[in-house]
Protein backbone atom coordinates (compact mmCIF):
# COMPACT_ATOMS: atom_id res chain seq x y z
CA UNK A 1 0.00 0.00 0.00
CA UNK A 2 1.40 3.36 -1.03
CA UNK A 3 2.03 6.15 1.46
CA UNK A 4 -0.56 8.41 -0.19
CA UNK A 5 -3.25 5.75 -0.03
CA UNK A 6 -2.39 4.91 3.57
CA UNK A 7 -2.53 8.57 4.58
CA UNK A 8 -5.81 8.98 2.70
CA UNK A 9 -7.37 6.05 4.54
CA UNK A 10 -6.10 7.44 7.82
CA UNK A 11 -7.66 10.82 7.05
CA UNK A 12 -10.99 9.20 6.16
CA UNK A 13 -10.90 7.22 9.41
CA UNK A 14 -10.25 10.39 11.42
CA UNK A 15 -13.08 12.23 9.67
CA UNK A 16 -15.46 9.35 10.31
CA UNK A 17 -14.44 9.29 13.96
CA UNK A 18 -15.04 13.03 14.30
CA UNK A 19 -18.45 12.75 12.66
CA UNK A 20 -19.50 10.03 15.10
CA UNK A 21 -18.03 11.92 18.07
CA UNK A 22 -19.69 15.26 17.34
CA UNK A 23 -23.18 14.30 18.63
CA UNK A 24 -21.66 13.06 21.89
CA UNK A 25 -19.64 16.26 22.24
CA UNK A 26 -22.73 18.37 21.53
CA UNK A 27 -24.72 16.38 24.12
CA UNK A 28 -21.99 16.81 26.74
CA UNK A 29 -21.76 20.56 26.08
CA UNK A 30 -25.54 21.00 26.17
CA UNK A 31 -25.72 19.15 29.48
CA UNK A 32 -23.49 21.83 31.00
CA UNK A 33 -25.75 24.69 29.91
CA UNK A 34 -28.78 26.14 31.63
CA UNK A 35 -32.18 25.27 30.20
CA UNK A 36 -32.51 28.74 28.69
CA UNK A 37 -29.16 28.53 26.92
CA UNK A 38 -29.75 24.91 25.84
CA UNK A 39 -33.02 25.89 24.14
CA UNK A 40 -31.44 28.48 21.86
CA UNK A 41 -31.37 27.74 18.15
CA UNK A 42 -28.69 27.64 16.87
CA UNK A 43 -26.94 26.47 20.06
CA UNK A 44 -24.64 28.90 21.82
CA UNK A 45 -21.09 27.67 22.35
CA UNK A 46 -20.11 30.65 24.49
CA UNK A 47 -22.87 30.36 27.10
CA UNK A 48 -21.96 29.90 30.74
CA UNK A 49 -21.50 26.39 32.11
CA UNK A 50 -23.40 24.92 35.03
CA UNK A 51 -24.00 21.54 36.68
CA UNK A 52 -27.69 22.17 37.33
CA UNK A 53 -28.73 19.49 34.82
CA UNK A 54 -26.73 16.84 36.67
CA UNK A 55 -28.00 18.03 40.04
CA UNK A 56 -31.59 17.71 38.86
CA UNK A 57 -30.90 14.30 37.35
CA UNK A 58 -29.55 12.94 40.62
CA UNK A 59 -32.49 14.40 42.53
CA UNK A 60 -30.55 17.03 44.45
CA UNK A 61 -33.41 19.50 44.05
CA UNK A 62 -35.98 17.04 45.40
CA UNK A 63 -36.71 15.07 42.21
CA UNK A 64 -36.80 11.31 41.75
CA UNK A 65 -33.53 9.48 42.35
CA UNK A 66 -32.06 7.64 39.33
CA UNK A 67 -30.22 5.04 41.40
CA UNK A 68 -33.01 2.41 41.52
CA UNK A 69 -33.32 2.57 37.72
CA UNK A 70 -29.54 2.38 37.24
CA UNK A 71 -29.33 -0.58 39.62
CA UNK A 72 -32.17 -2.35 37.80
CA UNK A 73 -30.43 -1.85 34.45
CA UNK A 74 -27.17 -3.16 35.89
CA UNK A 75 -28.83 -6.25 37.38
CA UNK A 76 -30.79 -7.04 34.22
CA UNK A 77 -27.88 -6.43 31.83
CA UNK A 78 -25.11 -8.17 33.79
CA UNK A 79 -27.21 -11.16 34.87
CA UNK A 80 -28.67 -11.75 31.42
CA UNK A 81 -25.23 -11.45 29.82
CA UNK A 82 -23.80 -14.04 32.20
CA UNK A 83 -26.73 -16.37 31.49
CA UNK A 84 -26.23 -15.91 27.75
CA UNK A 85 -22.54 -16.81 27.98
CA UNK A 86 -23.23 -19.91 30.09
CA UNK A 87 -25.83 -21.14 27.57
CA UNK A 88 -24.13 -20.00 24.36
CA UNK A 89 -20.69 -21.51 25.03
CA UNK A 90 -21.74 -25.21 24.98
CA UNK A 91 -24.16 -24.56 22.12
CA UNK A 92 -21.45 -22.88 20.04
CA UNK A 93 -19.07 -25.72 20.96
CA UNK A 94 -21.53 -28.27 19.62
CA UNK A 95 -22.02 -26.30 16.39
CA UNK A 96 -18.35 -25.59 15.70
CA UNK A 97 -15.94 -28.08 17.22
CA UNK A 98 -18.37 -31.00 17.35
CA UNK A 99 -20.90 -29.95 14.68
CA UNK A 100 -24.29 -31.63 14.61
CA UNK A 101 -26.12 -32.62 11.44
CA UNK A 102 -27.30 -29.68 9.35
CA UNK A 103 -25.60 -27.25 11.72
CA UNK A 104 -25.86 -24.46 9.16
CA UNK A 105 -29.66 -24.80 9.27
CA UNK A 106 -29.50 -24.54 13.05
CA UNK A 107 -27.48 -21.33 12.83
CA UNK A 108 -29.90 -19.88 10.29
CA UNK A 109 -32.81 -20.71 12.60
CA UNK A 110 -31.05 -18.92 15.47
CA UNK A 111 -30.48 -15.86 13.30
CA UNK A 112 -34.03 -15.92 11.90
CA UNK A 113 -35.42 -15.35 15.40
CA UNK A 114 -33.88 -11.86 15.31
CA UNK A 115 -35.88 -11.06 12.17
CA UNK A 116 -39.18 -11.01 14.08
CA UNK A 117 -40.23 -7.44 14.91
CA UNK A 118 -39.99 -6.96 18.65
CA UNK A 119 -43.38 -5.28 18.80
CA UNK A 120 -44.99 -8.42 17.32
CA UNK A 121 -44.16 -10.39 20.45
CA UNK A 122 -45.04 -7.61 22.88
CA UNK A 123 -48.69 -8.52 23.46
CA UNK A 124 -48.13 -12.28 24.07
CA UNK A 125 -45.29 -11.51 26.47
CA UNK A 126 -47.42 -8.93 28.29
CA UNK A 127 -50.32 -11.37 28.64
CA UNK A 128 -47.96 -14.05 29.91
CA UNK A 129 -46.45 -11.66 32.45
CA UNK A 130 -49.89 -10.54 33.60
CA UNK A 131 -51.20 -14.09 34.03
CA UNK A 132 -48.07 -15.20 35.91
CA UNK A 133 -48.02 -12.06 38.07
CA UNK A 134 -44.52 -11.10 36.96
CA UNK A 135 -45.24 -7.58 35.76
CA UNK A 136 -42.87 -4.98 37.17
CA UNK A 137 -40.38 -7.74 38.02
CA UNK A 138 -36.72 -7.33 37.13
CA UNK A 139 -36.24 -11.09 36.73
CA UNK A 140 -38.76 -11.15 33.91
CA UNK A 141 -36.49 -8.73 32.05
CA UNK A 142 -33.51 -10.99 32.79
CA UNK A 143 -35.29 -13.93 31.15
CA UNK A 144 -36.39 -11.82 28.18
CA UNK A 145 -32.96 -10.30 27.59
CA UNK A 146 -31.34 -13.73 27.84
CA UNK A 147 -33.69 -15.20 25.25
CA UNK A 148 -33.34 -12.16 22.97
CA UNK A 149 -29.52 -12.14 23.00
CA UNK A 150 -28.91 -15.89 22.99
CA UNK A 151 -29.32 -16.43 19.20
CA UNK A 152 -26.85 -13.72 18.19
CA UNK A 153 -24.44 -14.89 20.92
CA UNK A 154 -24.48 -18.47 19.62
CA UNK A 155 -23.97 -17.19 16.07
CA UNK A 156 -20.98 -15.06 17.05
CA UNK A 157 -19.33 -17.59 19.36
CA UNK A 158 -19.67 -20.37 16.81
CA UNK A 159 -17.37 -18.47 14.45
CA UNK A 160 -14.95 -17.76 17.29
CA UNK A 161 -14.84 -21.33 18.59
CA UNK A 162 -14.29 -22.72 15.10
CA UNK A 163 -10.78 -21.21 15.33
CA UNK A 164 -9.88 -23.31 18.41
CA UNK A 165 -7.42 -26.08 17.39
CA UNK A 166 -9.10 -29.47 17.66
CA UNK A 167 -5.78 -31.09 18.60
CA UNK A 168 -5.73 -29.22 21.92
CA UNK A 169 -9.20 -30.49 22.78
CA UNK A 170 -8.28 -34.06 21.84
CA UNK A 171 -5.16 -33.82 24.01
CA UNK A 172 -7.30 -32.70 26.94
CA UNK A 173 -9.63 -35.65 26.41
CA UNK A 174 -6.67 -38.02 26.37
CA UNK A 175 -5.67 -36.60 29.76
CA UNK A 176 -9.13 -37.45 31.09
CA UNK A 177 -10.76 -34.02 31.00
CA UNK A 178 -14.54 -33.98 30.78
CA UNK A 179 -16.65 -31.53 28.77
CA UNK A 180 -17.14 -28.93 31.56
CA UNK A 181 -13.39 -28.90 32.20
CA UNK A 182 -12.63 -28.62 28.49
CA UNK A 183 -15.01 -25.69 28.12
CA UNK A 184 -13.74 -23.87 31.21
CA UNK A 185 -9.99 -24.52 30.99
CA UNK A 186 -9.27 -25.12 27.31
CA UNK A 187 -11.88 -23.54 25.05
CA UNK A 188 -12.76 -20.43 27.09
CA UNK A 189 -9.16 -19.12 27.55
CA UNK A 190 -8.38 -19.54 23.84
CA UNK A 191 -11.63 -17.93 22.70
CA UNK A 192 -11.55 -15.22 25.39
CA UNK A 193 -11.42 -12.29 22.91
CA UNK A 194 -14.48 -13.63 21.10
CA UNK A 195 -16.30 -14.26 24.38
CA UNK A 196 -15.49 -10.71 25.53
CA UNK A 197 -16.81 -9.25 22.26
CA UNK A 198 -20.00 -11.30 22.54
CA UNK A 199 -20.49 -10.30 26.18
CA UNK A 200 -20.03 -6.61 25.40
CA UNK A 201 -22.55 -6.67 22.55
CA UNK A 202 -25.11 -8.54 24.67
CA UNK A 203 -24.57 -6.08 27.52
CA UNK A 204 -25.12 -3.12 25.21
CA UNK A 205 -28.30 -4.65 23.73
CA UNK A 206 -29.68 -5.32 27.22
CA UNK A 207 -28.72 -1.93 28.62
CA UNK A 208 -30.29 -0.03 25.72
CA UNK A 209 -33.53 -2.05 25.49
CA UNK A 210 -36.57 0.17 26.02
CA UNK A 211 -39.76 -1.30 24.55
CA UNK A 212 -40.20 -4.33 26.83
CA UNK A 213 -38.89 -2.43 29.84
CA UNK A 214 -41.35 0.39 29.19
CA UNK A 215 -44.39 -1.89 28.86
CA UNK A 216 -43.58 -4.60 31.43
CA UNK A 217 -42.21 -2.50 34.29
CA UNK A 218 -43.56 0.26 36.46
CA UNK A 219 -42.29 1.68 39.71
CA UNK A 220 -40.19 -1.18 41.09
CA UNK A 221 -38.36 -2.63 38.07
CA UNK A 222 -38.02 0.41 35.81
CA UNK A 223 -34.68 0.58 34.02
CA UNK A 224 -32.46 3.53 33.12
CA UNK A 225 -33.92 4.04 29.60
CA UNK A 226 -37.43 4.06 31.10
CA UNK A 227 -36.32 6.59 33.70
CA UNK A 228 -34.81 8.69 30.94
CA UNK A 229 -38.11 8.91 29.05
CA UNK A 230 -39.69 10.41 32.15
CA UNK A 231 -37.97 13.73 31.42
CA UNK A 232 -40.28 14.31 28.45
CA UNK A 233 -43.31 15.76 30.23
CA UNK A 234 -46.43 17.73 29.35
CA UNK A 235 -44.56 20.88 30.44
CA UNK A 236 -42.09 20.37 27.60
CA UNK A 237 -38.67 18.92 26.91
CA UNK A 238 -35.94 20.02 29.32
CA UNK A 239 -33.02 19.66 26.94
CA UNK A 240 -30.11 20.28 29.34
CA UNK A 241 -31.50 17.83 31.87
CA UNK A 242 -32.16 15.20 29.19
CA UNK A 243 -28.61 15.57 27.83
CA UNK A 244 -27.15 15.22 31.33
CA UNK A 245 -29.26 12.12 31.97
CA UNK A 246 -28.37 10.64 28.57
CA UNK A 247 -24.67 11.14 29.20
CA UNK A 248 -24.84 9.50 32.63
CA UNK A 249 -26.88 6.56 31.30
CA UNK A 250 -24.39 6.10 28.44
CA UNK A 251 -21.33 6.04 30.71
CA UNK A 252 -21.54 2.33 31.72
CA UNK A 253 -21.63 1.26 28.07
CA UNK A 254 -18.76 3.60 27.17
CA UNK A 255 -16.74 2.41 30.17
CA UNK A 256 -17.34 -1.26 29.32
CA UNK A 257 -16.34 -0.67 25.70
CA UNK A 258 -13.19 1.21 26.72
CA UNK A 259 -12.19 -1.46 29.24
CA UNK A 260 -12.68 -4.31 26.75
CA UNK A 261 -11.54 -2.52 23.60
CA UNK A 262 -8.48 -4.73 23.05
CA UNK A 263 -10.50 -7.91 23.51
CA UNK A 264 -13.27 -6.47 21.34
CA UNK A 265 -10.92 -5.76 18.45
CA UNK A 266 -9.31 -9.19 18.76
CA UNK A 267 -12.67 -10.90 18.96
CA UNK A 268 -14.24 -9.12 15.99
CA UNK A 269 -11.14 -9.76 13.88
CA UNK A 270 -10.70 -13.37 15.01
CA UNK A 271 -10.42 -15.60 11.98
CA UNK A 272 -10.20 -12.69 9.54
CA UNK A 273 -6.53 -13.39 8.78
CA UNK A 274 -5.39 -16.94 8.28
Buried (B, 14 or more C-beta within 10 A) or exposed (E): EEEEEEEEEEEEEEEEEEEEEEEEEEBBBBBBBBBEBBBEEEBEEEBEEBEBBBBBBBEEEEBEEBEBBBEBBBBBBBBBBBBBBEBBBBBBBBBBBEBEEEBEEBBEEBEEEEEEEEEEBBEEBBEEBEEEEBBBBBEBBBBBBBBBBBBBBBBBBBBBBBEBEEEEBEEBBEEEBEBEBBBEEBBBEBBBBBBBBBBBBBBBBBBBBBEBBBBBBEEEBBBBBBBBEEBEEEEEEBBBBBBBBBBBBBEBBEEBBEEBEEBBEBBBEBEEEE
